[in-house]
């Protein structure tokens, strides 16, 4: 089977925060066997680099707060690039740090995890990705726009899902994601409500969720 990976798959594979989805993703990837893993060019060339840049800012904000509790969170110029969920993650790290009995070790572990993210992402791509599909410049604008109407303001998901649909109509695939809220069958069927797109993309991929992956 050809699995089209959402960006949260390499991210969960490379992170070490103790989230159950990290455990499930690592097991799913390591049980790859004869399956083929696909990543779209948009994720590889644009979205992952942007994510990695934000992780550096997250680490900076965490360390600033740890070193000085009076530091006003997200007051740095670079923190303007953070998403709301990024800020929530920083706050969660600070809470866990404050509750930790081994604060020095916790800080060392967080810094080690974040500092090797680039290397871990590169390793994941090199070892597990079989195909990079749909050049970013070839994403169907009409298809992306149709998806964006449902996903707004998430242009990044619209581009990624559009890439999956385009590649599926070249050769069958299954989408694998952890996003049960936005990546739904209802979203995909929106394509069928546009007669031009339905004719252009008569086949829609199946979506599977890493949450449903059996750990046994």
N, C-alpha and C positions, 0 to 999 in steps of 0.2 A: 504494500500500500504506500501511496505517496501522501505524506503528511505536510500540510502547509502550516508553518508555525507562526502564531502570533508572537509579538515581541516579548510578551510576558513569559514565554517559555525559556529563551536564553537567560532572561533576567532572573527568574526563579532558580534556574540551574546554577547560576553563578553566585547568588547571594547566600549568606550564612546567618540569618537572623532567627532561625528556629521555627519559621512559619511552616505549617503542615503542607502548604502548596509547594514549598521548596522540596520537601521530602518526596512528594508525589511526582514532581517534575523530574527530579534526579533519577528516580526509579523508572519512569516512563522513558527517559532518554537512554539510560543504560541498558534497557531491554529493547533497544532499537531493532536488533537482529537484522532481518532482511528488508525492513521498511526503509523507504527513502524519506529524508527530511529536506523540505524546501523552505527557503527564506526569500522574501521578495527584496528587490534592490532598494526600494524605499526604506525599509527597515535597516538594511545593512549600511547604506551610504548616508542616510539623513537622520532617521529616528534614533538609532542606537548611539551615534556620536552625540546627539543632543542630550540623550539620557545620561550618558557618561559625564558630560560637562556639568549637568545638574547634580550628579552624585558628588562631584568635587566641592560644589557649593554647599551641599548638605553636610559634608564632613567638616568644612570650614565653620559653618554655623554651629555645629555640635561642639567642636573643640573650643570655639570662642566662649560659648556658654559654660562649658565645663571649667575653663580656666578663670572665668570671671562671671559669677552669678548675676552681677549687675549689668552685664552686657545686654543691651536691648535687642532681642531676637529679630533677625531679618532687617537690621538697620544698614547693612552693607549694600553698596551699589549693585554688586553681583547677585544679591539675593532677589532682586527684582525678576530674575529669570526663573525663579522657582514657581512650580504649580502649587495649588492649595494642598494637594495630597502630599507634596514634598515637605511642606511646612508642617503638616500634621505628623509626618514621619519623624522629622527633627524633634518635635515636641514629645513624641512617644519615646525616642531614644533618651531624651533628657529625663523623662519620668523614670524609665528603667534604670538609668544611671543613678538617680537620686535614691532609688530603692535598693540598689546593689550593695552587697556586703563587701565585695571586692572591686571597689571603684577603679583602682589603677588598672587591674586586669581587664575590666570591662572596656575602658578607654583604649587599651592596647589592642584588644580584639576587634573593636569597631574600626580603628585606624588600619589594622592589617587587612580586614575584609574589604574596605573601600579602596585601599591603595593598590590592591591586586585585581580590581574589577576589570580593567582594560585587558590584562593578560589572560584572565579567565574567559572573557568574551572571545578573544582571539583564539584561544584553545578550543572553545565550543564550536566556533565556526569551522576551524580547520579540521577537527576530528569528526564532527557529526553532520555537518551540512553537505548534502549531496548536490544540490542545485540552487543557484541564485536565479530567480525567475522575474520576468516582466521588468525591463528597464524603467526606472522612475519616469523618464521622459515619454514613455509609451503608455502610461496609465490613461485609460479612457476618461476624458473629462466629463462627458455626459453621465457615465456610469458613476464616477466619483461624486458628481453633484447630486445625483439621485440619492445615493447613500448618505451624503452630508445633510440632506434635508431631514433625515431621521436622526442622525448622530450629532447635529450641530450643538456646540461649536467644535466638535472633535474631528478636525480635518485629517488628522493622522490616521485614525481608525478607518475613515472613509477611503483613503488612499490604499491602505493595507488590504481591506476587504475587497476593494475593486481589483487589486492585483490578484487576489485569490480567485475571484470569479473569472477573470480573464484567463488565468492559467488553467483553471478547471475546464474551460471550454477548448483549450488546446489538448489537455490530457487529464483524466479524472484525478481528483485529489480529495482528501478530507482535511478540513480546517481543525486545528487543535488550539484551544485558547483557555484562559482562566476567567474570561470576562462573560459571565452569564447574564449580566445586566444589559449590555449593549449588543453583543454578538449573538443574535438570536435568529431562529428560523423565520420569525415574522419580519425581521429586517431584510433577509434575503428575498422573501416573497414580494417585497416592495418593487423589486426589479420587474416582476411579472405584471405590475400595474401600469408599466410604461410599455406600450405596444412595440415601440421601436427597439427598446432595450431587450424586451422579451424575445424578439426575433433575432437580435444580435447575440444574445446569451440564453439559448433555450435550455441549458442545463445549469443547475445550481448545486454547489457543493454541500455536502453534509457537514454539520458542525458537531464536534465532540469537545467535552470539557475536562480539563485535567483534574477537577474536583471529583469526577466520577471514576477516575482511574483506580483500579483495585490494587492496594498495596501488597496483597498476598501473592 
